[in-house]
Amino acid sequence: MIYDEPLYRPPSEAYSLIIQVTIGCSHNKCSFCGMYKSKKFRIRSKSDIFRDLEEMAARYNKVRRIFLADGDALVLKTQDLKDILQKIKELFPYCERVGIYATPNDILRKSPEELKSLNEYGIGIVYLGIESGSDKILKGISKGADSRVMIEAGKQIVNSGIKLSVTLISGLGGKDGWEEHARESASVINEINPDYLGLLTLMIEPGTPMYDLVQEGAFKLLSTEEVALETQMLIRNLELRNCIFRSNHASNYFALEGTLPHDKNKLLKQMDNVLNNI
């Protein structure tokens, strides 16, 4: 099997078998993201996908997790996804979970019944990049969805029985919008109440529209202290029920992990310590 690179997957899929169902991202307009800019989006044929699955099954007979790449494999028609999931069941009897990226609009194009059936066929977790809860920031980064759409899509996944892992990006509002970013993001996350919340830190990539804005001085990046203050405000405003929180990505300035609401005070104390030592 030969991947169409570059290849990306969530950190929690580090030990998963990765199968490319799509190439690139159907949206591919987010101003901060350079992940799929070298690719033209397309959906791979089922025959090619099945061939990859068969090849990997001949090599690895006890695969426990599979991740369907690239950027938003949920864009596929429901029946095509079911065919792929059924093939996975046949070839990988030890597979416990299939993961997939999704855009909010991909989620909402499927009915609640379709999402529940995909869960029954093996989709165990959906990764959704919310990035920010601020409509102003979402529009500014060309996300293609506002906070209302994010909430509706997130709730659809939660109600389907599929685990939901969402991400926010520290610093996405810049120096002028970090407080709004923290408050509004917490509000959206509280509405959705996902199973997992990951906090990344904005990294500027050459060749992206946001990189150009930074170079022109139109977008001002946060300092380490401002990122810490934003993170502290976000955590303080989160009111969740049994959500695993992580801020330990390679992009993050400091590592945080806990389960909310149980570890909220512990996380806030950690942020106090971070701020006292900056």
N, C-alpha and C positions, 0 to 999 in steps of 0.2 A: 504494500500500500504506500503510495506517495502522496504526501500532503501538499495542497496548494498553499504555500506559505506567504505571509506570516500567519501563524496559528496562535489563537488565544483561547484561554479557558479560565474560569473562576479559580481562585486559589484553592478552594475546597475540592476541586476536581483534579488535584495534582496526581493522584494515582488511578485515575479513571482511563479507560480506553476512549480515545477521542475519534469520533466518526464525523467527517464533514458531510452534512446534508445539504447545506447551502455554501456558496462561496461569497464571502463578503457580507455586507449589511445592506438591507433594502432601503434603509433611511439614509445613512452615511452622510448626514449634513451637520452633525453636532460640531460646533465651532472649536471645541477643545480637543476633539478626538482625532487621532491620526491612525487608528488601528487598521482600518480597511481602505485607506485612500488609494492604495496601489491596485485594488481589485475592482472589477466590474461585477456587480451582483448577478448571481444566477442560482437557480435551483438545480442540483445534480439529478441525473436520472436515477430511478429506483434500481435499475439494473447495475449501475456503477456502485451505488450504495450497498446493494446486496453482495456484490463481488467483494467489496472491502470487508463486510461483515464475515463472509465465508472465509476469506483469507486469514483474518484475525482469529476466528474460531478454530482454525486448524493449528494455530500457534499457541493460543492461550485458552485453555478450556475451563478455567475457573475465574473468569472476570466477574467482579462483584458490582462494579459501577461503570456506566457508559455515559459519556457526554456527547450530545449532538451539537456540533458546531456548524457554521460559523456564527455570525452576529445575531441572527434571529430565526432559528430553524422553525419556530412556531408559525412562521408565515406560510408553511406548507398547508395544503388542504388536509382536513381532518382525516379523511380516509387514507391518504398517502402516508400520513404519520402513523396511523394504525397499522398499515401494512409493514412499515419499518419496525414498529414495536413488536408486532407478531413475529417477524423474522428474528428479532433479538431474543424473544422468548424461546424460539425453537433452537437457536444456535448457542445461546448462553444461559443454560438452565440455572446457573448460580448467580445470575445478575439480580441484585437487590434493588437497584435504583437507576433510572435514566434521568439525566438532567438536561436542561435546555435553556438557552437565552431567549428572551422575548421582549418585544417592544410593547408599550401599552396599547397601541392601535391593533397589533396582531392579536392580543388577548381579547380585545373587545369585538373583533371580527368573528370570534367564536362564541357560540351560545353557551350558557351554563351547562347544558346537557352534554355538549361536545367536550368541554373541559373535564367534566366528571368522567366521561368515557375514556379520555386520554389518561386520566389517573388510573382507571381500571386496567388499561393496557400497559401501564408501566411507568408513565411519567411521574416521577416522585418529587421533583423540585424544579421550580422555575426561577431564573435569575432575572430581576428587573432593575434596570438602571434608572432610578428616579432622579438622581443628581441633585435636585433642589426642590423645595416646596413652594418657592416664590414664582408666581406667574411672570413677573418682570424678568427674573433671571432665566427661567425656562425659555421665554421668548428670545432673550438676548443670545442664548447659546444655540438657538435653532433646534430645540429638542423635538419639536413636532407634536407636543402635547402640553396641555396646561395641568394645573394641580387637580382640577376636577376629574380629568381623564385619568390621571395617575391613581387617584383614590378609587375610582370605579374599577379600573383594571386590577389594582391590587386586591380589592375585595372579591372580585370574580375568582381570582386564583385561590384565595383563602377559603372561600365558600365551596370550591370544587373538591377540597380535600388534598390538593397538591400543596406541598410545602413551598413557602415563598421567601426568597432571599432578596433583599433590596439593598441598593447602594446609594449613598450620598457622597458628595465631593466637597471636602473642606476648601474654602478659599474661592469658590466658584462665583461669589458675589463681589470679589475684590474688596478694596478698602472702603468703598462707598456703600457696599451692600451686605457686609458680613452679618450684621445684627438681624436684618430681614431674612437673610438666608437661614440663619440658625432657628429663628422663631417659626417661620413658615414651614421649614422642613420638618421640625418637630410636630407641628400641627398635622401635616399630611401623614407622617408616619403613625401618629396616634390614631388617626382615622382608619388606617389600614390594619394596624396591629400585625405586622408580618412575623414570621417565625425566626428570621435572621435579619440583622441590620449590620451592614458593613460600611465603615467610614473610611474613604480614601482621601488623599490630599492632592489638590490640583498640580499636575505636572504639565508644563508647557512644551509642546512638541513643534519643532520647525516644520513649516509647511501647512500649519493649521491657521484658520482665520484668527483665533485667539492669540497665537504667537505674534502675528502682525500687529494686533491691538496693543500688546505689551511693548513691542518694539517702538511703536508710535507714541507710547505714553498714555494711550486712551484707556487702558486697563491696568490698574496698579495691584500687584500681587501683595498678599498678606505677609507680614513678618512672622517668624516662629511664635512670638508672643501673641499676635493677633489670631493665629490659627488656634492656639491654646484657649484664648478667650472665647472664640467662636464655638469650639468643641465643648467647653464648659457650659455655655448658654444652651447649646443643643441638648446636652444630657439633662440639664436642670429642667427643661421643658418637656422632656419625654415622659409620657404616662402610658406605659405598655403592660401587657399581660403575658409573661413568660416568653420574652424575646431574647435570643442570644445576640449579644452585641460584641462586635470586634472592630478594633482600630489598630491592627497590627500588620498592615500591608507594607510592602517595601517603600511605598511613597510616604508613609506616615512619619512624622517627627518623633512621636512617642507611642508606645504600645499600650493599648487598653483592651481588656476583655472582661466580660461578666454577663450575667443574666439579669434582665430588667423585668420587674422592678427590684428584685432582691438585692442586687449589687449597686443600686443607684448611688447611695451614700458613699460607698467605697470608691466608686469611680470619680465622684466629685472631690473626694479627699485627694485622690491621685492627681487630679487636675490642679488642686490647690498647691500640691507639692511641686508640680511642673512649673507653675507660674512663679512660685517662690524661688525657683532655682534658675530661671532664665536670666 
